[in-house]
């Protein structure tokens, strides 16, 4: 059982070419703060994505809740929890 309420990390997201913050709550629900900005981008964010995409020669866009980076972060936390549980003998 986790003994934290929420954890977060900031990463560079290649899908939108910007830093985003990933949040995971103790119930393992997940959120990417970048989704608020890039999931349904306003005109300013759309223009930024188009400009960066042209510079990089590819189309940029948020992957939404299916984002692999969000799921990798959750898996990393689950693995850390499993290691901590096994190092304490599974007591809890």
C-alpha positions in Angstrom: 0.0 0.0 0.0 1.3 3.4 -0.9 2.0 5.9 1.9 1.8 9.0 -0.3 -1.1 11.0 -1.6 0.3 12.3 -4.9 3.6 12.3 -6.8 4.7 14.3 -9.8 7.6 14.6 -12.2 8.3 17.1 -15.0 9.5 15.6 -18.2 10.3 16.8 -21.7 7.5 15.5 -23.9 8.6 14.8 -27.5 5.0 14.7 -28.7 4.5 18.4 -28.0 8.1 19.5 -27.7 7.6 21.1 -24.3 8.0 20.2 -20.6 4.9 18.7 -19.0 4.2 17.6 -15.5 2.9 14.0 -14.9 0.8 13.4 -11.7 0.0 10.1 -10.1 -2.3 9.8 -7.1 -2.2 7.1 -4.5 -5.2 5.4 -6.1 -3.0 5.2 -9.3 -5.2 7.6 -11.2 -3.0 9.6 -13.6 -2.9 13.0 -15.2 -0.7 14.9 -17.5 -0.8 18.7 -17.0 0.3 19.1 -20.6 -3.0 17.5 -21.7 -4.8 20.6 -20.3 -2.7 22.7 -22.6 -2.2 20.5 -25.7 -5.0 17.9 -25.5 -7.5 20.4 -27.0 -5.2 23.3 -27.7 -6.4 26.9 -28.0 -5.3 28.9 -31.0 -2.1 30.0 -29.4 -1.0 26.5 -28.5 -2.1 25.3 -32.0 0.1 27.9 -33.6 3.0 26.9 -31.3 2.6 23.2 -32.2 2.4 24.0 -35.9 5.6 26.2 -35.8 7.6 23.7 -33.8 6.3 20.9 -36.0 7.5 22.7 -39.2 10.9 23.3 -37.6 11.2 19.6 -36.7 9.6 18.3 -40.0 6.9 16.3 -38.2 3.4 16.8 -36.9 3.2 17.4 -33.1 0.2 16.6 -30.9 -0.7 15.4 -27.5 -1.3 11.6 -27.2 -3.9 12.2 -24.5 -4.5 9.6 -21.8 -2.9 6.9 -23.9 0.4 8.6 -23.6 3.3 6.1 -23.3 5.3 8.4 -21.1 2.5 8.7 -18.5 2.1 5.0 -18.4 5.9 4.5 -18.1 6.0 6.8 -15.1 3.2 4.8 -13.5 5.0 1.5 -14.1 8.2 3.0 -12.6 6.2 3.9 -9.5 4.6 0.5 -9.3 8.0 -1.2 -9.6 9.4 1.1 -6.8 6.5 0.2 -4.6 7.0 -3.5 -5.3 10.7 -3.2 -4.4 10.0 -1.4 -1.2 7.4 -4.0 -0.2 9.8 -6.8 -0.8 12.6 -5.1 1.1 10.4 -4.7 4.2 9.3 -8.3 4.0 5.9 -7.4 2.6 4.7 -6.2 5.9 2.4 -3.3 5.9 
